[in-house]
Amino acid sequence: MSFGGFNQDKNNSPMSEINTTPMVDVMLVLLIIFMVTAPLITNTVNVNLPNSKTVASPEKPSIINLSLNAQGQLVFNGKNINDNDLPQLLQNEVAKKKDVELRLQADRDTRYQRITDIMTEANKAGISKLGFVSKVSN
């Protein structure tokens, strides 16, 4: 073996040989692992994938920004509006462009009933895309 002995009578110089036994053990284990896993890697599975064609992306939707503050005041694309004017404004936007997206931003103290009323009016006007805008706090 390449380990030092217990005999103190011999020369006490350091060993000049490297013990390679642990390295060989590790390499043999890795060799066995690779031999077992290599056939698994080379196997393939045939899959019939569907053919697809590139389609031009549709036009971006017309975006309506609607804000509702704590006092119940509506702001339609930056302009203050009356509650009674909202259905007509939504219908006008849908008439201009079929693909309309409503982005609703409401104050945290707003009653949920008020938001559902706005959602109902948007649905009646033909708006199917609705997004809620929130403020991110740190």
C-alpha positions as CSV (number, residue, x, y, z in Angstrom):
1,M,0.0,0.0,0.0
2,S,1.0,3.5,-0.4
3,F,0.0,4.5,3.2
4,G,2.8,5.1,5.6
5,G,3.6,2.4,8.1
6,F,3.8,2.4,11.9
7,N,7.3,1.4,12.0
8,Q,9.4,4.3,13.2
9,D,12.7,2.7,12.4
10,K,12.4,3.5,8.7
11,N,13.1,6.7,7.0
12,N,10.6,9.4,8.1
13,S,10.5,11.2,4.8
14,P,7.2,12.1,3.2
15,M,5.6,9.6,0.7
16,S,6.3,10.4,-2.9
17,E,3.5,8.2,-4.3
18,I,-0.1,9.3,-4.9
19,N,-2.9,7.1,-3.7
20,T,-5.0,6.6,-6.9
21,T,-7.4,4.0,-5.5
22,P,-10.2,6.4,-4.5
23,M,-10.0,8.1,-7.9
24,V,-10.2,4.8,-9.8
25,D,-13.2,3.8,-7.7
26,V,-15.0,7.0,-8.6
27,M,-14.1,6.7,-12.2
28,L,-15.4,3.1,-12.4
29,V,-18.7,4.1,-10.8
30,L,-19.1,7.0,-13.3
31,L,-18.3,4.6,-16.2
32,I,-21.0,2.2,-15.1
33,I,-23.5,5.0,-14.7
34,F,-22.8,6.3,-18.2
35,M,-22.9,2.8,-19.7
36,V,-26.4,2.3,-18.2
37,T,-27.8,5.7,-19.2
38,A,-26.2,6.1,-22.7
39,P,-28.7,3.7,-24.4
40,L,-31.6,5.7,-22.9
41,I,-30.4,8.9,-24.3
42,T,-30.1,7.6,-27.9
43,N,-33.7,6.3,-28.1
44,T,-36.1,8.5,-29.9
45,V,-39.8,8.8,-29.9
46,N,-41.5,9.5,-33.2
47,V,-44.2,12.1,-32.8
48,N,-46.5,13.3,-35.6
49,L,-46.5,17.1,-35.1
50,P,-49.1,19.3,-36.7
51,N,-48.2,21.5,-39.6
52,S,-48.6,25.2,-38.9
53,K,-48.4,28.3,-41.1
54,T,-47.3,31.7,-40.0
55,V,-50.2,34.0,-39.7
56,A,-49.9,37.8,-39.6
57,S,-50.6,39.0,-36.1
58,P,-54.0,40.7,-35.8
59,E,-54.2,44.4,-35.3
60,K,-53.8,45.7,-31.8
61,P,-57.1,46.4,-30.1
62,S,-58.3,49.9,-29.4
63,I,-57.7,50.6,-25.8
64,I,-60.2,52.4,-23.5
65,N,-58.8,53.6,-20.2
66,L,-61.6,54.0,-17.7
67,S,-60.9,55.2,-14.1
68,L,-63.2,55.3,-11.2
69,N,-62.2,57.3,-8.1
70,A,-63.4,57.0,-4.5
71,Q,-66.1,59.6,-5.0
72,G,-67.6,57.7,-8.0
73,Q,-66.4,60.0,-10.7
74,L,-65.7,58.3,-14.0
75,V,-62.7,59.3,-16.2
76,F,-63.0,58.1,-19.8
77,N,-59.7,58.3,-21.7
78,G,-58.6,61.3,-19.5
79,K,-62.0,63.1,-19.6
80,N,-64.5,63.3,-16.8
81,I,-67.8,61.9,-17.9
82,N,-71.3,61.4,-16.4
83,D,-72.5,57.9,-15.5
84,N,-75.3,58.2,-18.1
85,D,-72.8,58.9,-20.9
86,L,-70.8,55.7,-20.4
87,P,-73.0,53.3,-22.4
88,Q,-73.1,55.6,-25.5
89,L,-69.3,56.2,-25.3
90,L,-68.6,52.5,-25.1
91,Q,-70.9,51.8,-28.1
92,N,-69.2,54.5,-30.1
93,E,-65.8,53.0,-29.5
94,V,-67.0,49.6,-30.6
95,A,-68.6,51.1,-33.7
96,K,-65.3,52.6,-34.6
97,K,-63.3,49.4,-34.2
98,K,-64.6,46.0,-33.5
99,D,-61.6,44.9,-31.3
100,V,-61.8,47.0,-28.2
101,E,-60.1,46.5,-24.9
102,L,-61.4,48.2,-21.7
103,R,-58.8,48.8,-19.0
104,L,-60.6,49.6,-15.7
105,Q,-58.8,51.3,-12.8
106,A,-60.8,51.7,-9.6
107,D,-60.1,53.1,-6.2
108,R,-59.6,50.6,-3.5
109,D,-62.6,52.0,-1.6
110,T,-65.0,51.6,-4.5
111,R,-68.0,49.4,-4.0
112,Y,-67.9,46.2,-6.0
113,Q,-71.4,46.8,-7.2
114,R,-70.2,49.9,-9.0
115,I,-67.5,47.9,-10.8
116,T,-70.0,45.2,-11.9
117,D,-72.3,47.8,-13.3
118,I,-69.4,49.1,-15.5
119,M,-68.6,45.5,-16.5
120,T,-72.2,44.9,-17.5
121,E,-72.3,48.1,-19.6
122,A,-69.1,47.1,-21.3
123,N,-70.6,43.6,-22.1
124,K,-73.8,45.2,-23.4
125,A,-71.7,47.4,-25.7
126,G,-69.9,44.3,-27.1
127,I,-66.6,44.6,-25.4
128,S,-65.2,41.2,-24.6
129,K,-61.7,42.1,-23.4
130,L,-61.5,43.7,-19.9
131,G,-58.4,44.3,-17.9
132,F,-58.0,45.6,-14.3
133,V,-55.3,48.1,-13.7
134,S,-53.8,48.3,-10.2
135,K,-51.2,50.3,-8.5
136,V,-48.1,48.5,-7.3
137,S,-47.0,49.6,-3.9
138,N,-43.6,49.1,-2.4
